[in-house]
Amino acid sequence: MPSYRAVLQITGLRPGTAPERVMDAAREALGSMRHVEAHQIDVVRGVPQLTLRFLVEAENDADERAAARAAALAMQDAVEDVATTGRLQVLLRRRGSWVPV
């Protein structure tokens, strides 16, 4: 199964939201659609970002990529309930590297 990453910048928390709720929302939303293999929070140039690695069932390239983008957008939508977000990237593991979808 192809492995994808969704990388989402977090630009702020909604009032009354505990910081750990952001990752919980992301994992719950993405996990309801795809198998989540790993998750982490990093701070890149002062901006927190969530990275979740997930699997998409093998089909043709176009359908796999569309499914990965849809899952990442659903994750972003769920996170928007608890935080404000910035850029969303969807990446595909290809020959040892992560490439944009």
C-alpha positions in Angstrom: 0.0 0.0 0.0 1.3 3.4 -0.9 2.4 5.6 2.1 1.5 9.3 2.2 2.1 12.2 4.6 -0.2 15.0 5.5 1.8 18.0 6.8 -0.3 20.8 8.3 0.8 24.1 9.8 -0.9 25.2 13.0 -1.1 29.0 13.3 -3.1 29.2 16.5 -5.5 27.6 19.0 -9.2 28.3 19.2 -10.2 29.8 22.6 -10.5 27.2 25.3 -8.7 24.5 23.3 -6.0 22.4 25.0 -2.9 22.0 22.8 -3.1 18.2 22.7 -6.6 18.4 21.3 -5.1 19.5 17.9 -3.3 16.2 17.3 -6.2 14.3 18.7 -8.6 15.9 16.2 -6.2 15.2 13.3 -5.7 11.6 14.3 -9.4 10.9 14.8 -10.4 12.5 11.4 -7.6 10.8 9.4 -7.9 7.6 11.2 -11.6 7.3 10.4 -10.7 7.2 6.7 -7.2 5.7 6.5 -4.8 3.6 8.6 -2.5 6.1 10.4 1.0 4.7 10.7 2.7 7.5 12.6 2.2 11.1 13.8 4.4 13.9 15.2 4.5 17.6 15.9 7.5 19.6 14.9 8.3 23.3 15.0 9.7 24.5 11.7 11.0 28.1 11.6 8.9 28.9 14.6 5.6 27.4 13.2 4.2 24.2 14.7 3.2 21.6 12.2 1.5 18.2 12.4 2.8 15.3 10.3 0.7 12.2 9.9 1.8 9.3 7.8 -1.0 7.1 6.5 -1.8 4.4 3.9 -4.0 4.4 0.9 -5.2 1.2 -0.8 -3.3 0.5 -4.0 -5.3 1.4 -7.1 -4.2 3.5 -10.1 -2.1 6.6 -9.3 -4.8 9.2 -9.9 -7.3 7.5 -7.6 -4.7 6.9 -4.9 -3.6 10.6 -5.0 -7.2 11.8 -5.0 -8.0 9.6 -2.0 -4.9 10.9 -0.1 -5.8 14.5 -0.8 -9.4 14.0 0.3 -8.3 12.4 3.5 -5.8 15.2 4.2 -8.5 17.8 3.5 -10.9 16.1 5.9 -8.1 16.1 8.5 -7.6 19.8 8.0 -11.3 20.5 8.3 -11.4 18.6 11.6 -8.4 20.5 13.0 -10.0 23.8 12.0 -12.6 23.1 14.7 -9.9 23.4 17.4 -7.1 25.5 15.8 -6.4 27.8 12.9 -4.3 26.3 10.2 -1.8 27.3 7.5 -0.4 25.4 4.6 -1.4 21.8 4.0 1.0 19.5 2.1 0.3 16.0 0.9 3.4 13.9 0.1 3.9 10.5 -1.4 6.7 8.1 -0.6 8.5 7.4 -3.9 11.8 5.5 -4.1 13.0 6.6 -0.6 11.9 10.2 -0.9 8.8 12.2 -0.1 7.4 14.0 -3.1 4.5 16.4 -3.3 1.2 15.1 -4.7 
